[in-house]
Amino acid sequence: MSRVITSHTNPLVKAVKALHMRKAREESGRFLAEGLKIVTEAVELGHAPKILIYGREAADHPLLDQAREITYDSGGQVIEVNREILEKIARRDNPQAVLAVFEQSFTPLAMVEPHTAKVWVALQAVRDPGNLGTIIRTADAAGCGGVILVGDCCDPYSVEAVRATMGSIFAVPIIKATIPEFIAWRERWPGSVVGTLLTAKTDHRTAKYEAPTLILMGNEQAGLPEELAALCDVNVKIPMRGRADSLNLSVATGIMIYAAGE
């Protein structure tokens, strides 16, 4: 049977709400995911919720039955709550009827096997969680091997980033590396390393991509720093034909992923 909680001051509710904060996520190693679709994606990929929370309106949904069963079997908690608590946890007036807490998962840089995919993505100092989540989703759609976060990046397990992945956070390996670690590791990369620069001379459509290709993208504002641009076998540009002089990071990364994967 599900446990019923009706008070938003309950310690478990407070602990789940706290996962909106990076400090709480880092200390617990957990994160919050919203929506039955994302929870179902997680379950299908072998990720059992540590805590499954649902509103009464979702109680009879067959997909929720599956998630409840897997949560019980793995030793997790299943909680039924009212709409007020869902709103408090989600920090939204129109919350999803199903929320879940999962364990975070990072792949060590040393465990990356380049030849398992044609394209990989590395992001340096990405700041916007919506961009990061969208890139993870695009990497999943394109069959990339993983997303490497270089330097001081935003948290891929923030609520905003997870929401933008639409479930791909459970399908795409996420790797973290300091800049020195990445520089040392790049020396062993067996294919092309391709960066993007506004000052580059090579069109991204004419560049030669040797698989496995590592696409290296810089920060939203500053772009790729010189020390990382120098690591690339080639730096390319995406031509701008209108008045805008640059693209959103997630859009530019998507273009590069598919260019390298052709």
C-alpha positions in Angstrom: 0.0 0.0 0.0 1.1 3.6 -0.7 1.8 5.8 2.2 -0.4 8.9 2.3 1.1 12.3 3.3 -1.2 15.3 3.7 1.1 17.8 5.4 3.6 19.9 3.4 5.7 20.2 6.6 6.4 16.5 6.5 10.2 15.8 6.6 10.1 13.7 3.5 8.3 16.4 1.6 10.8 19.0 2.8 13.7 16.7 1.7 12.2 16.3 -1.8 11.5 20.1 -2.1 15.1 20.7 -1.2 16.3 19.0 -4.4 15.6 22.2 -6.2 18.8 23.4 -4.6 22.2 22.3 -6.0 23.7 21.8 -2.5 20.9 19.4 -1.5 21.4 17.4 -4.8 25.2 17.2 -4.3 24.9 16.2 -0.6 22.2 13.5 -1.3 23.4 12.4 -4.8 19.7 12.5 -5.8 17.5 14.6 -8.1 13.9 15.3 -8.8 12.1 14.3 -12.1 8.6 15.5 -13.0 5.9 13.7 -15.0 4.7 10.2 -15.6 6.4 10.2 -19.1 9.9 10.8 -17.7 9.3 8.4 -14.8 8.2 5.7 -17.3 11.3 6.4 -19.5 13.5 5.9 -16.4 11.8 2.7 -15.4 12.1 1.3 -18.9 15.8 2.1 -18.9 16.3 0.3 -15.6 16.3 3.3 -13.2 14.0 2.6 -10.2 12.7 5.6 -8.2 14.0 6.0 -4.7 10.8 7.9 -3.9 7.7 7.9 -6.1 5.1 10.6 -5.4 1.8 10.9 -7.1 -1.5 12.7 -6.8 -4.9 11.0 -6.4 -5.9 11.8 -10.0 -3.1 9.6 -11.3 -3.6 6.7 -8.9 -5.3 4.4 -11.4 -3.0 5.0 -14.4 -1.5 1.7 -15.6 1.9 3.2 -16.2 1.9 4.4 -12.6 1.1 0.8 -11.5 4.3 -0.3 -13.2 6.4 2.4 -11.6 4.9 1.7 -8.2 5.7 -2.0 -8.5 9.3 -1.4 -9.5 9.7 1.2 -6.7 8.5 -1.3 -4.1 10.6 -4.1 -5.5 13.8 -2.0 -5.3 13.1 -0.9 -1.8 11.9 2.6 -2.6 9.1 4.6 -1.1 5.7 5.2 -2.7 3.8 8.3 -1.5 0.3 9.6 -2.3 -0.2 13.3 -1.8 -2.7 16.0 -2.4 -2.5 18.7 -5.0 -1.2 21.3 -2.5 1.8 19.2 -1.8 2.5 18.5 -5.5 2.5 22.3 -6.0 4.9 22.8 -3.1 7.3 20.2 -4.3 7.2 21.2 -8.0 7.1 25.0 -7.2 4.5 25.3 -9.9 0.8 26.2 -9.9 0.0 23.5 -12.4 2.3 20.6 -11.4 2.6 17.2 -12.9 0.6 14.5 -11.1 3.6 12.2 -10.8 7.1 13.2 -9.4 10.0 10.9 -8.5 13.4 11.1 -6.9 16.3 9.2 -8.5 20.0 8.6 -7.9 22.4 10.7 -10.0 24.7 8.8 -12.3 28.0 10.1 -13.7 30.4 8.1 -16.0 34.1 8.5 -15.1 36.1 10.1 -17.9 38.5 7.1 -17.9 35.6 4.8 -18.7 34.6 6.6 -21.9 35.0 4.3 -24.9 35.2 6.5 -28.0 34.5 3.9 -30.6 31.1 3.0 -29.1 29.5 5.9 -31.0 30.2 8.0 -34.1 29.7 11.4 -32.3 30.4 12.6 -28.7 29.7 16.1 -27.3 31.9 18.1 -24.9 30.6 21.4 -23.3 32.8 23.9 -21.6 31.2 26.1 -18.9 27.7 25.8 -20.1 25.5 28.0 -17.9 21.9 27.6 -18.9 20.2 24.4 -17.6 17.6 24.6 -20.4 20.4 24.6 -23.0 22.1 21.7 -21.3 18.9 19.6 -21.1 18.1 20.3 -24.7 21.6 19.2 -25.8 21.3 16.0 -23.8 18.0 15.3 -25.5 19.5 16.0 -28.9 22.5 13.8 -28.2 20.1 11.0 -27.3 18.1 11.5 -30.5 21.2 11.5 -32.7 22.7 8.4 -30.9 25.7 10.2 -29.4 28.0 8.3 -27.1 27.7 10.8 -24.2 27.9 14.4 -23.0 31.2 15.6 -21.3 30.9 18.6 -19.0 34.2 20.4 -18.9 35.0 22.9 -16.2 32.4 24.8 -14.2 29.1 23.8 -15.8 25.5 24.1 -14.6 24.0 21.0 -13.0 22.6 18.4 -15.5 20.4 17.1 -12.6 18.8 20.4 -11.8 15.0 20.3 -12.2 15.1 22.7 -15.2 17.8 20.6 -17.0 16.0 17.3 -16.3 12.8 18.8 -17.5 14.4 19.8 -20.8 15.9 16.4 -21.4 12.3 14.9 -21.6 13.7 11.6 -20.2 17.0 11.5 -22.1 18.9 12.2 -18.8 18.4 8.4 -18.2 19.7 7.4 -21.6 22.8 9.5 -22.2 26.0 9.0 -20.2 27.0 12.2 -18.5 30.7 12.7 -17.7 32.4 15.5 -15.7 36.0 16.7 -16.1 38.1 19.6 -15.0 39.9 21.5 -17.8 43.3 20.0 -17.0 41.7 16.5 -16.9 40.0 17.0 -20.2 43.2 18.4 -21.9 45.2 15.4 -20.8 42.5 12.9 -21.8 42.0 14.6 -25.2 45.5 13.4 -26.3 44.2 9.9 -26.5 41.1 10.7 -28.6 41.3 8.5 -31.7 39.2 10.6 -34.1 38.5 14.2 -34.9 38.1 16.9 -32.2 36.0 19.8 -33.8 35.4 23.1 -32.1 33.2 26.1 -33.2 34.5 29.6 -33.4 32.9 32.8 -34.9 36.4 33.6 -36.2 36.9 30.2 -37.9 37.4 30.1 -41.6 36.1 26.5 -42.3 32.4 26.0 -43.0 31.0 23.3 -40.8 29.5 21.6 -43.9 32.9 21.3 -45.6 35.0 20.1 -42.7 36.2 16.6 -42.6 34.9 14.6 -39.6 36.8 11.5 -38.7 34.8 9.2 -36.5 34.6 9.0 -33.6 34.1 12.8 -33.7 34.2 14.9 -30.5 32.2 18.1 -30.8 33.6 20.7 -28.5 31.3 23.7 -27.7 32.1 26.7 -25.5 30.2 28.9 -23.1 27.0 30.7 -24.2 28.5 34.1 -23.8 32.3 33.8 -24.3 32.5 30.8 -26.7 35.4 28.4 -26.8 38.5 29.7 -24.9 41.8 29.7 -26.7 43.3 26.9 -24.7 40.5 24.5 -25.7 40.2 25.8 -29.3 43.9 24.9 -29.7 43.1 21.3 -28.8 40.8 20.9 -31.9 41.9 19.3 -35.1 39.7 21.9 -36.8 37.6 24.8 -35.7 34.5 25.6 -37.8 31.8 28.2 -38.1 28.1 27.9 -38.9 27.3 30.7 -41.4 25.0 33.4 -40.4 22.8 34.7 -43.3 20.5 37.1 -41.4 21.0 39.9 -38.9 21.7 37.6 -36.0 25.5 37.1 -35.5 25.2 33.8 -33.5 23.0 30.9 -32.6 21.6 29.6 -29.3 24.1 27.1 -27.9 21.7 24.1 -28.0 20.7 24.9 -31.6 24.4 25.3 -32.7 25.3 22.0 -30.9 22.4 20.2 -32.6 23.6 21.4 -36.0 27.1 20.2 -35.3 26.0 16.9 -34.0 24.1 16.1 -37.1 26.8 17.5 -39.4 29.4 15.2 -37.8 27.1 12.2 -37.8 26.3 12.3 -41.5 
